[in-house]
Amino acid sequence: MTLHASSPQNGNLPAADQKHNIRVGIAVMTNRSGRQASPIWERDQLVRELQRKRTDRKSSLVIDAVSLDASSREDAVQEAAQKNCDYLVLTTMVDPRRGPGISGGPDGIAPPPVIVGNAKPGQILAIDFVILGVSDQRTLAEGTSTASVEENNDTRAADEAMRMTAHRVASELRKDRPPNF
């Protein structure tokens, strides 16, 4: 894991108390679902939620979320590198109603999300996310966040799914991992 320490090192603090900033680029969400949601609004929701989770008293990591204008993986990696980001988060709203199979989109094909439990797929909104290292484009973590669509309010459900995504992204970034060689 590459960490860019953006704050000056204080020699008086124990190593565990020193804060390390990481910059995380948040790409514009891709919408592969039939649901109505603003990709830019949802990107901004994820940035705001990550800023709320910027620090954690149990972690020496400080997360700086950076908005990106790109939505495709290639463009987002390039923009994240230009903005000195350590990591990149790509999000895609998908439609779990499709059932088994694959779906096509601007970034290729993808399997539909697997919804666990007794949820009715027509009343669920799902957002897939992937966290990539900017320097090596290695996948750090990936997953799916879901939210119930109540009263046909796709925006409210997408906002809730982004809140859950922010929590999962912050948790994944703060996990202790062995260094990459």
C-alpha positions as CSV (number, residue, x, y, z in Angstrom):
1,M,0.0,0.0,0.0
2,T,1.4,3.4,-1.0
3,L,0.7,6.2,1.4
4,H,1.5,9.8,0.7
5,A,2.0,11.6,4.0
6,S,0.6,15.0,3.4
7,S,1.1,16.3,6.9
8,P,4.4,17.1,8.4
9,Q,5.9,14.3,10.6
10,N,6.0,15.1,14.3
11,G,8.9,13.4,15.9
12,N,7.3,13.7,19.4
13,L,4.3,11.5,18.5
14,P,4.4,7.7,18.5
15,A,4.1,6.2,15.1
16,A,0.5,5.0,15.7
17,D,-0.5,8.6,16.5
18,Q,0.9,10.1,13.2
19,K,-1.7,10.8,10.6
20,H,-1.2,9.8,7.0
21,N,-3.4,11.3,4.3
22,I,-4.5,9.4,1.3
23,R,-6.2,11.0,-1.7
24,V,-9.1,9.0,-3.2
25,G,-10.5,10.0,-6.6
26,I,-14.2,9.5,-7.0
27,A,-15.3,9.0,-10.6
28,V,-18.7,10.0,-12.0
29,M,-21.1,7.1,-11.4
30,T,-22.1,5.0,-14.5
31,N,-25.8,4.2,-14.7
32,R,-26.4,0.8,-16.2
33,S,-29.9,0.5,-14.7
34,G,-33.3,1.6,-15.8
35,R,-33.6,3.8,-12.7
36,Q,-33.5,7.6,-12.7
37,A,-30.4,9.0,-10.9
38,S,-28.0,11.8,-11.6
39,P,-24.5,10.4,-12.0
40,I,-22.8,13.6,-11.0
41,W,-25.1,14.1,-7.9
42,E,-24.3,10.6,-6.8
43,R,-20.6,11.1,-7.2
44,D,-20.9,14.2,-5.1
45,Q,-22.9,12.2,-2.5
46,L,-20.1,9.7,-2.2
47,V,-17.5,12.5,-1.9
48,R,-19.6,14.2,0.9
49,E,-20.1,10.9,2.8
50,L,-16.4,10.1,2.6
51,Q,-15.5,13.5,3.9
52,R,-17.7,12.8,6.9
53,K,-15.7,9.6,7.4
54,R,-12.5,11.4,6.7
55,T,-11.0,10.4,10.1
56,D,-11.5,7.6,12.5
57,R,-10.1,7.6,16.0
58,K,-8.9,4.0,15.6
59,S,-7.0,4.7,12.4
60,S,-4.0,6.9,11.5
61,L,-5.4,7.2,8.0
62,V,-7.1,10.4,6.9
63,I,-9.1,10.1,3.7
64,D,-9.2,13.1,1.3
65,A,-12.0,12.5,-1.3
66,V,-11.4,14.2,-4.6
67,S,-14.1,14.7,-7.3
68,L,-13.2,13.5,-10.8
69,D,-15.0,14.5,-14.0
70,A,-14.3,11.1,-15.7
71,S,-16.5,8.1,-15.5
72,S,-14.7,5.5,-17.6
73,R,-11.9,3.5,-16.0
74,E,-9.2,4.6,-18.4
75,D,-10.1,8.3,-18.2
76,A,-10.6,8.2,-14.4
77,V,-7.2,6.5,-13.8
78,Q,-5.5,9.2,-15.9
79,E,-7.4,12.1,-14.1
80,A,-6.8,10.6,-10.7
81,A,-3.0,10.4,-11.4
82,Q,-3.0,14.0,-12.5
83,K,-4.7,15.0,-9.2
84,N,-2.2,13.0,-7.2
85,C,-4.7,10.4,-6.0
86,D,-3.5,7.2,-4.4
87,Y,-6.7,5.3,-5.0
88,L,-9.7,5.6,-7.3
89,V,-13.3,4.5,-6.7
90,L,-15.5,3.6,-9.6
91,T,-19.3,3.1,-9.1
92,T,-22.0,1.7,-11.3
93,M,-25.7,1.6,-10.7
94,V,-27.0,-1.7,-11.8
95,D,-30.4,-3.2,-12.1
96,P,-30.8,-6.4,-10.1
97,R,-34.2,-7.1,-11.8
98,R,-32.5,-8.7,-14.8
99,G,-32.0,-12.0,-13.2
100,P,-29.1,-14.4,-14.2
101,G,-27.0,-13.4,-17.1
102,I,-24.8,-10.5,-18.1
103,S,-25.4,-6.9,-18.9
104,G,-23.6,-4.7,-21.4
105,G,-22.5,-1.1,-20.9
106,P,-19.8,1.4,-21.9
107,D,-17.1,-0.5,-19.9
108,G,-17.9,-3.9,-21.3
109,I,-20.1,-6.7,-19.8
110,A,-20.8,-7.4,-16.2
111,P,-22.8,-10.0,-14.3
112,P,-25.9,-8.7,-12.4
113,P,-25.5,-8.3,-8.7
114,V,-26.5,-11.2,-6.4
115,I,-29.0,-10.0,-3.9
116,V,-29.0,-12.1,-0.7
117,G,-32.2,-12.5,1.4
118,N,-35.9,-12.2,0.6
119,A,-35.6,-8.9,-1.3
120,K,-37.8,-8.3,-4.3
121,P,-35.4,-7.3,-7.1
122,G,-37.8,-4.8,-8.5
123,Q,-37.8,-2.8,-5.3
124,I,-34.0,-2.8,-4.9
125,L,-31.4,-0.5,-6.3
126,A,-27.8,-1.7,-6.4
127,I,-24.5,0.1,-6.8
128,D,-21.4,-1.8,-7.6
129,F,-18.1,-0.3,-6.5
130,V,-14.4,-1.0,-7.1
131,I,-11.4,0.6,-5.4
132,L,-8.3,0.7,-7.5
133,G,-4.7,1.6,-6.8
134,V,-3.9,4.5,-9.2
135,S,-0.2,3.6,-9.7
136,D,-0.8,-0.1,-10.5
137,Q,-4.5,-0.2,-11.3
138,R,-4.8,-3.2,-8.9
139,T,-8.2,-3.9,-7.4
140,L,-8.0,-3.2,-3.6
141,A,-11.6,-4.1,-3.0
142,E,-15.0,-4.4,-4.7
143,G,-18.6,-5.0,-3.7
144,T,-22.2,-4.1,-4.1
145,S,-24.3,-1.8,-1.9
146,T,-28.1,-2.0,-2.1
147,A,-31.0,0.0,-0.9
148,S,-34.8,-0.4,-1.0
149,V,-36.7,1.8,-3.4
150,E,-39.7,3.2,-1.5
151,E,-42.4,5.2,-3.2
152,N,-40.6,5.0,-6.5
153,N,-38.0,7.4,-5.2
154,D,-34.9,6.3,-7.1
155,T,-32.8,9.3,-6.0
156,R,-33.4,8.6,-2.3
157,A,-32.5,5.0,-2.7
158,A,-29.3,5.9,-4.7
159,D,-28.3,8.3,-2.0
160,E,-28.8,5.6,0.7
161,A,-26.7,3.1,-1.4
162,M,-24.0,5.7,-1.7
163,R,-23.9,6.2,2.0
164,M,-23.4,2.5,2.5
165,T,-20.8,2.5,-0.3
166,A,-18.9,5.3,1.5
167,H,-18.9,3.3,4.7
168,R,-17.6,0.2,2.9
169,V,-14.9,2.2,1.0
170,A,-13.6,3.9,4.1
171,S,-13.5,0.5,5.9
172,E,-11.6,-1.1,3.1
173,L,-9.1,1.7,2.8
174,R,-8.4,1.5,6.6
175,K,-7.8,-2.2,6.6
176,D,-4.3,-3.4,7.4
177,R,-2.8,-5.1,4.4
178,P,0.6,-6.5,3.6
179,P,2.7,-4.2,1.3
180,N,2.6,-4.9,-2.4
181,F,5.9,-6.0,-3.9
